[in-house]
């Protein structure tokens, strides 16, 4: 008897029209602060080639281009890419899977991954594949910035359930941690009546030490840790874990 088919990856359903409707105006100042922090770390020449990995609707990409970078945005969601293109038709946007980047080796001088766009996969091997691809597409000495959540704070402050109203819908969010993965179920309930819809987010919780070790495996050496977008040092109660560093050596191929 054949086994059950693999479950559909959650992000293929969630980052669509419902996501845009529920989060129509992300914080633009936050995006500027994040890009300013990257500029402080990078200190490269204007026009440097950057990849904004999992660019979503493009708020960070627009700030990177405003700052003078030759930035390309990549995302898997065609819905979010359409939103990004509508906001800035001139921006270079590519649809693709971060596990198999459609770019040549050494194509970029720097790479950003903002707003917890890592740890999405059921198999942690796929997370390693993402980091391997980041290493591959960076030029020697290329700078990376990986903006992740603070796993210890997520564990300590987890809110099991909350709700709010958005555009005629009651949004109920349920959270739990299962085997080092924080799972959030988002239930969209029409207030006027009708069928509710459930979506899910899953992010694997990596500690700073674990994440830095994974980066180092592919030659991405962490040089700085920040705890927020304003550049504060990372501490146990920091809201974010932002790692920045450089590609020091390429991973040896195995025949």
N, C-alpha and C positions, 0 to 999 in steps of 0.2 A: 504494500500500500504506500503510495507516495506521501511525502510529508506536506505540511501546510505551506502555502505560498508565503513568501516573506511579507511582513507588514509594510504598508506604504509609508514612505518616509514623511514624517509629520510636516516638515517645512514646505513640502510641495503643495499642501493644501492651505496652510495658515497664512503665508505671505501673499495674499491676494486682495480682492476687493474688500473683504471684511476687515482685514488688517488696516488698510488705508482709511476705511470709514471710522474705525475705532480710535485710530491715532493719526488724525488729519494734520496736526501741527506739532511735530516734534520740536524740541527746543533749539532754535537757530543759534542762540548765544553759546549753548553747550557745544555745538559743532564748531563754532569759531574758536572756542577755548581749546578744544581737542586738536585742531589744526595748528593753532599757535604753539601748543606744546610740542607737536611734531616738528615744527619749524625750529624751535629752540634746540631740539636734539639733532636735527639733520644738518643744518647750517651749510647746505649745498648751494650750488649755483642756480640762479633763476633758469627755468626751462628744464630742470631735471625731470627725467622720466619716472613717473610714479604709477603704481597700481593701487587703487582703492578696492580692496577685496571685500566682496559682499556689500556693495555700495548701496543697495536698497533703492530708495527714492532719490538718492543723490545729494543729500544735504551736506555731507562731508566732502564729496567730490566737488561740489560748487565752491566750497571754501578753499579747497586745495588749488583749484584753477584760479580763483581770485588772488591767491597768494603767489601766483606766478609759476606754478608747477605745470608741466606737461602731463596731466593726470588722465588716466583711463579708469573707468569704473567697470567692474564685473559683478554680475549677480545672476542667480538661477531663475529668479521670479520675473517672468515677462510682464506681469502686472506692475511691479515696482519699477521696472525699467521704463515702461511707458510713462509712468508718473515722472520719473527723472527726466526723460526726454521732453515731456511737456513743459517742465519748469525751465529747462536749459537745452534747447534744441541743438546747440553747437557742441555740447559735451560728447566725448567719445565713450560710448557704452557698448559692452559686449555681454552677451548671454552665455553663461558657461557654468560648469560644476567646479568648485574649488579643489576637488580631489584630482582633477585632470585639466589643468589650466591650458587654454588654447593659445599659448604664447611661447616664443622661442626661449631657449636657455639664455640667461643674462640679459633679458630684454629691458629690465627696469633698474634704476638707480636706488629706488626706495619703494617700500610697500607699507600700506596702512591697513589695519583690520580693526574697525571701530565698533563699539556698542555690542559687545558679546556676540560675535559672529563665528565663534569657535566652540567645539565640543558638542556639535549637533548630531553626531552619528551614533547609531546603535552599537556598532563595532568600533572600539577605540583604535583599531588598526587604521580606520579611515581618517581619524584625527591626525595620526602620524603621516598619512599620505598627504594631507593638506600641508603640513609643515615641510614635508619633502618637496612639494611643488613650490612653496614659497622660496625655499632655498634654491631650487633650480632656476626660477625666473629672475632672481636677483643677480646683478653683476657683482664681481668680487669687491668686497668692502661695502656692499649695499646695505642701507639702513632699513630696519623694520620697526614697526610699533604695533604691538598686539594688545588691544584693550579688552580685558576680560573682567568677569565679576570676582569679587573677593569671596571665595568658597567658604571660609570660616565664618564670615559675617552672614552669608546666606543661611548656613546651618543654624546659627545662633538666633537669627531674627525672623525665621520663616513664619509667614502669616498663612494659616491653613485655609482661610476663606475670606473673601471680601466681595463687595458688589458696588456698582454705580450705574447711573443711567446715562446713555449716550445716544442721541439721535433716535429716540423712540424705542430704544432697546435697553433692557436690563442686562448688564454684563456681570456675570458671577464668575469669580476665579477661585479655583481650588488648587492648593499646592501641597506636594509631599516630596519626600526624598526616598528614592528606591535604588539601592545598590550604587550609591555615589552619583546618581543622576537626579537633578531637581526637575520634577514633572509639574507642569502647570496646565490644568484644563480650563479652557475659556468657554463658558456657555453663554450664547447669545439668545436672549429670550425676548421676543417682540412684546412690548407692553400692551399693544392693542389686541393681542391674541395671535395664535399661529404656532407653528412648530418651532421649537428651539433648535439651535445648531451648536455642536461641540467641536472645538478645535484644541490642539495640544501643542505645547512647547516642551522640549526636552534638552537639557544642557548638562553635560558631564562636568562634575565638580573636580577641578584640578587645583591642588595647592600650589603656591608659588614655587616651591622646590620641585614638584612634579613637572610643572609646565616648563620651567627653565631646563630641566634635564631633557625633556623631549625636544626642545629647541636645539640644545647642544648636540644632540645625536645627529642632526643634519647640518651642523656648522653654524647655526644661528646662536651667537653668544650674547647673552643678556649683559648689558653694561649699566643699565639704570632701571630702577623700579619706582613707579609713582603710584599714589593712592587716589588721585583725582585729576581732573582735567586742568586744574590750575597749577599742577606740578608739585604738590605736596609729596613728601616722602611716604612710601608705603608703610603702614603700621597695621596691627591686627584688626582695628576697627575701621580701616579705610573703606570708602564706598566702592572703590574699583581696585583692580590689579592691572596696571599698565606697564608692560615690559617693553623696553627699547634696547636695541643693540645692533650688531652688524653681522654680516656673513663673513666668517673668518676663513672657512675652508669648506670645500665641497665634500659631500659624503662620497666615500669610495664605492664604486660599483662592484657588485658581486657577480661573478660569472657562474 
